[in-house]
């Protein structure tokens, strides 16, 4: 009879109850039927929260442990890695700089939030990332020249002075 003893280093991680997984923007990748789609990434994060094991979660979504770590190291995977770290209890590091490219990515794909019920992964909710849209509009607005450089208003748009009675 082969009994596997649990790893004592992971006991604190295994006993930690996770009630809420942070929403994240999926890693931008070329679409492939057998690749890390946004839904597969969200399922992996949800199953990682349930099992607390990278290898098991990757196997359950049909991917390998090595490909999960490669995905984590890709450009644009900062939010994916932050969700991963939050689940496993890794202390938060410095937040990455938010660039126009990352804001466009968050706006295009929205955010994914895996849902847990009683410590078990039950599904994923995809929502538009409205704060990213507002931040993107603010940044693009600052790139425009000031209003006084736009020229005069058209003839029909001048304000009329009204006589007070």
C-alpha positions, 0 to 999 in steps of 0.5 A: 500500500503506497501512501503519499505523505503531504508536503509539510512545506505546503501545509499552510497553503493547503489549509488556507481558505480562499473565498475570493479570487482576484479578477485578471486579464488573460495573457494575450496569445495567438488563438489555438484550439489546443492552447491557453485560451482566455477561458482555459486560463480562467479555469486553470486559476479556478482549479488552482484555487481548489487544488492548490497544486499547479500540476493538478490544475494544469492537468485538469484543463488539459495542459502541462505544468511546464506550459503553465509556468511558460505562460506565467513568464510571458509578456502581458501575464502580470495580472495572471501571475498576480492571481496565481500568487494571491491563490498560493499566498505569495506576498504581493510584489510591486505593481507593474507599470500600466501602459497603453498597450496593457489598457487596450488589452484589458479593454478588448478582453475584459476581466475573468473572475473564477468563482468558488463555492465552498472551496470548489471551482464552479465557473468563471464570469467574464466582465468588461473592464470599464475602469480600463476603458476610462483610464484609456480614454483619459490617457488618449485625451491627454495626448490631444492638443489643447482646445485653443489650438483647434481653431474657431468655432463654426458660425452656427455654434456661436453663443448668442447674447440675450437681452435681459428683461 
